[in-house]
Amino acid sequence: MNELERRLKRSLTEVRDAGRSAAPSRKAVAKDELFRKMRRRHIISTTGGIALAGAAAAGAFLLFTTYTDRGPINEGRNLETVDLPAPTQAVVEVGVEPRKLSVGGLNFVWSANVGSNSVSRVDPATNEVLVEVDVGAPPGDISIARGPVFVALPSEGAVVEIGPELGEVLGAPIEIPGGPTEDMDLTVGDGALWIVTDEDVYRLDLDTRELATVEAPTSPTDVAIRPDIVRVLDSRGLIYQLDPDTGAEIAEPLEVEPHEDGDITTARGSIWYFPHGGSSLFRLDLETGATLGELQTQGIITDLMIDPEAAWVVSRSDASGEGSLLAAVNADSMTLSPPIAIADEVGDGVIAVRSLWLSLPARDVVVRLSKFD
């Protein structure tokens, strides 16, 4: 480590100590068994300067490196790298161990902080946390309607609702019939909140607050919603096509390769699918499920962020999960830009306000970047 690296690392430590003096002790936070796999991984060294938003202004830095060699990353292989300043607009300190992100609820960015049992509301206009909401248990996924912010509490088998105006929990938790679960995904669309647990799919009507079990999928892993259709992926490689009002099947399931877990997203007139634990991203025909394109990433894909103007994919840079790679996706040619290496695990990502937002659980921050390559 050279003198510059030592100095920057010391600066980061000083800022972290000053900014976290009032934060709750990690030892004081309940470590529910269901969330052990979500706990903190290790943080790495730091180079390349970016400024922290808010009170902890100067002195914190992240490592971002662009790989010019597009070959796979293998231990012992020398990759030609070029160190570049991060294309970063802001770094926002949130609660402890931010994981899931979402945007909405009066156009705020919301961060689910597993280590502090809280949700942070970030104002994109100032890149500052306006309020941190105590939700009473480690929060999972976040999904936002035209106002209400819904937060999954998997260890409680419940969903809580936050009012975006005051930033406080509204009413009693919504109890899920299956009880505590390891995973719980939330998606809002067409007047309902869709809840996917390890074994079941539920539909919560936002007007009547009636909770109904959706019968078709038997081993669901993810849900994607459009105005006229809800698609649910299951581990058998079936993508069920459901009526958004009733949850009934309205078309034959589409088929992909069976996998224990996976993600689907509908965007740009296609279904985007990747199985967890793999390096392949697929673009599928909306009507037939036929593969329109496939690309291979360096590392294991963990997230896809896509809107009409930009698309990015996050992958783990090695088996330990300690580092991440971020690459822009050309959706037309199904190719990747040279990836940016991030020295930390990326917890989640969203595109909002012409920016790409990433959570870094090990640093207790959310990073804001330009969404354009």
C-alpha angles and dihedrals in degrees: 000000000000126000094263092053091048091050094048092047091051090050091052091051092051093049092047092050092049096044095046101044091107096041119112116263114261088226089059092057116092112246103211113201091233090062100046091103089055095054126119120296122201125286122226140213123297137230137148118056132259129156125245117232121236127009096343091066115153131029107043120113139179131204113244119168129176114219113221092184108076096195122114118282110250127175110261095018116127110230119196105234136180118207111224133174110261114263086237128152098182145346114216122198110223133163127312116300103354112207121158121041133194138171131219135059095115091342096292126141112237125206124197107215110201096186097052100035089237147115121223123211111212122196109218090202092065103014089232134125109249097185140357114213121209108222096179099237139041105296121226127182124003126209128175132211125191089301113339118090113213119204125191119225101191096178089056097041088234147107124221127203123222124199106227095209098059097019097230137124113267120217128321123331117270105246117221113217094229093060124213114007137178095235134025124177122193129200127173121206143139097005098314143086112227116206122196118192131173092281112010147043121220133189119210113196106222093210102045097023088225112155116211132180115236107224106201108072115065101183106022123186106170145359133213123191134204125173094264104029144032118210122200122192119209133191093255090069096258124134106202117210112214140182107253092218101047108015090234120141112262099176140017114281118263117232133230132162109297114250136165092242137004147151132241130191131177114219140134092019094302144085114248116205137178128171115227115253094029138095099224126104116192131200110206135194111255094223104037106019090232115154111258095176144349133199134186122223131203105256130357117320115241104165145009123204116189139164133159092282108033144019131195134181127205122206137174110255095211141009093265091064091225095124135039138207123216119198134173115236123219097213094196099052095026092230133133133230117233103286127248112229116223117197092219139060111265110224099193143332139212136179115229140143091014088301140104113232122199130183118220106196096190092056100039091233142115115220123212119207136169109272091219122087 
